[in-house]
Amino acid sequence: MRTLKGRTVFITGASRGIGRAIALTCARDGANVVIAAKTAQAHPKLKGTIHSVAAEVEEAGGHPLPLQLDIRDELAVEAAVRQAVQTFGGIDALVNNASAIGLSGTLATPMKRYDLMQGINVRGTYACSQACLPHLLESDNPHILTLSPPLNLDAKWFAPHLAYTIAKYGMSMCTLGLAREFADQGIAVNSLWPRTTIATAAVEVFFPESLQASRKPQIMADAAHLILTADSRTTTGNFFIDEDVLRNSGVTDLDRYALNPGGRLQTDLFLG
């Protein structure tokens, strides 16, 4: 079985939540982990900075590179990628985890929020993928993994929060297009989405009633690890669901990921 030992994984939005969990899981394999996120100073309401996660990555056995980065700024993205390559010698995997959320209807969504979601979710995913691709082409098992949902044009996923759906589906369209564009070069491009809500700050804010019916971020990290260690030439163009990835690998006990083992689980957005 492949591991990530000695491999370089560039993770956006890695200062907390799912991004942090993926960073620590890669670190336990001995990976080089680029922790790219905006939060460099402690936030009064949100735990985690690029530096606190870097310390955790090192303690877990990985080699961290904390980089403060706004992925909407393509020059900053290019500079961060250059620094990662200069530090570790290349990039083997990109995890497009950074994302903005806004679950309001059209009349209640200011253009500033629309632009934020487009800038981070779609533009940021595209910019990071574009900047990493020349280096991924040099890897013997390159991966791009984007945290975005399966594409489904049923209007029920658009009507309640059109701006957010456009932004998340834009990320998924990057997966669809890049997977086909770079299939012959052996770059795996996939998306991963949770079956249930995940206990993150976003769920606490937007779905507080679902928090206790959520799973821990570790389920997404374990699924991501399985994808990132798969053969890139045979594992591309997929819209994976976390629990399906784990079950297909032989994991049968998913209850250990639940915040409330044995309790009700809340299905996540874009599924069901």
N, C-alpha and C positions, 0 to 999 in steps of 0.2 A: 504494500500500500504506500502511495506517495505521501510525503509530509511536506511541510512548508519550511523545513530547516534550511537556513541560509538563503531563503527566497525573500524578495522584497515586495511588500504589500502596501500600497498607497490607499489610505482610507479617509474619505471625506466625512466631516461631521463626527469625528471619532472621540470627542471630548466627553461624551455621555451616552447613555441609552444603548441602542443596538450597535452603534459604531464602536463604542467602548468595549462591548462584549466581544465583538468580532476581533478587535485589536488584541485583547487578552488571550483569546483562543488561539490566534495566530502566534502570539508570543510563546505560549506553552509548547509550541512546536519548534521554537528556536528561530522564528522568522525575524527579519528586519521589518519594522513597522513604522510607516510614515503616518503620524497622527496629525492630519490636516483639518483644522477647524478654526472658527473665529474666536473662541473663548480662550484667552490667555491669562486673564485675571479672574479671580473667583467672583461668581455671580451671587447676589444676596439670596436669590430664590432657587437657583439651579446648581446642583452639585456638579463638579468636574471641570477641569481645564485641560489644555493640551499638556501641561506640565505634570498635573496629577496623574493623568493616564500614562504619560511617559515613565513615571516612577513605577507604576503598576506593571507596565510592560517589561521593564528591566527586572523587576522582582520575579516576574513569571518566567523569565528565561529568554526574553526576546531582546532585540536591539532597537531602541526607539529613536525616532527623529521627530520631535514636536515642531510643527510649523503653523504659525498663525496665518490663516488664509481665508479670504473671501472669494469663493469660487465664481462669483459674478465678474471678477476682474481677470480678464484673460492674461494680462501681462504678469499678474501675481501668480496665476496658475502655472504659466510657463516657467517662471522663476522657481517656484516650489518644486516642479518636476526636475528642473536642472539640478537643484540642490540635492534632491533625493538620489539622482543618478551619480552625482559627484561623491556623495557620501557612501552609497552602497554598491555602485557599479552598474546599476540597471534597475528596471522595474519588471516584475513578473506578474503582478496582479493589481488591478484597480477595483476598489469597491466604492461605487457611487451611492453613498448612504445619506449625505446631506440633503435635507428637504425642508421646505416650509409648508405650513398647513393653514387653511382658512376655510371653515365649513359653513360659510354664509351663502345665501341666495344672491342672485344677480344684483338686485337693488340695494342689498346691504353690503356689497363688496366694493370698497373704494379701489380706484385704479392703482393706488399705491400698493395695496395688498396684492392685487392681480399681478403687478409688475414684479413684486418680491417673489411670488411663487414661480412665475415664469423665469425670472433671473436665476434663482437658486436651482429649481427643479430641472427645468429643461436646458437652459443655457449653461448652467453649471455642469450638468452631466455631459453635455456635448463638448464643452471646453476641456474638461478634465480628460475625457476619452480621447479627444483630438491630440492633446499634449502628450498623453502617455503612449499613444499608438506606435510612434517610431521606436520606442524602447521595448514595448511589448513584442514587436516583430523580431527583436533580437533574443527573446526568451524561448526556451525549449518547451515550455508549457504555459503559455500566456492566457490570462483570464481577465475579462471585464465582468463584474457582477453588479447589477443595479437593483436597488431596493424599490421596486415598482410593481404594480399589479398586472395580472393578465388583461389583455385588451378585450373589451366587451362593449359593443355599441348600443346595448339596451339603454334607452333613454332614462331609465330609473337611476342609473349611476351618474347622470349629468344634471338632471333637474334640480336636486336639492343643493348642489354646490358646484355649479358649472365651472367656475374658475379653477378650483382645486382639481377637479377631474381632468380638465384640459392639461394642467401642469403635470399631474402624475402620469397621465397617458402619454404625454410628450416624452417622458423618461422611458416608458415602455416602447415607444416608437424608435427611440435610439437603439434599444436592444434589437428590435426587429430588423432595422436597416443595417446596423453594424455587423450583426451575426452573418447576414448574407454577404455583405461587402467583403468581409475578411475571412470567410470560411476557407477559401483555398490557401490562405496564408497560415491557417491553423490557430487563429485567435478565437478562443471561446468567448462568446458574449451571451450572457443569460440574465434573467431577472429573477428575483426572489421576493415572495410576499408571504405574510403570516396568515394562517387559517383563522387565528383568533386575535383579538386585541392583545397588544404586548404592553406590559407595565412600564411605560416610559413617561417622561414629563408631559408629552403631547396628549397621551391618553388621560393623564391626571387632570389636565386642563380642559380638554374637549369632551371626554367621556368619563367623568368622575364616577358615574354610576356603574361603569363597566370595569373599573380598576380591579376589584376583587374577583372578577370573572376573567381575568387576563392571565397570560403566561409570562414567564420571565424572559428577558432578552436573550438568555442563553440558548433558547431553542433556535432562534434565528442564527446565532453564532455557530452552533453545531452544524446546522444545515449549510451555512455558508462555507464552513471548513470542508465539508464533503464535496461541495461543488468546486471549490478552488483547488482541491487536490485530485480532481478527476482529469482524465485525458482530454486536453483541450480540443483535439481533432474530432472527438466523438461526442462531446458534450457541449453543444452550442445551439442557440436559437430557442431556448426553453424558457417558459414562464413557470418557474418552480414554486410550489407551495411548501412551506417549511416542514410540516408534519409528513407530507408525502415523501420528501427527500429522506427523512429519517427512517420512515417505515420501509422504504425500498432498500435501505442499507442494513436492515435487520433490527432496528431499534423498536422495541415493543412497548416499553414503559414511557409513555409521554406524560403521565400524571406527575412525574417529578419536576416537570417544567411549570406546572400550574402554581400560581400565587396562592391558591386555595385548593390543595389537592382533594380530589373527589367532588369538588363543587361544580357549579354551572360554568360553562365557558361561553364567552361572547364572540360570535363570528365577526371578523374584521370587515371593514369597508371593501367594496368591490367584489365580494364573494357571496355566494348564496343565491 
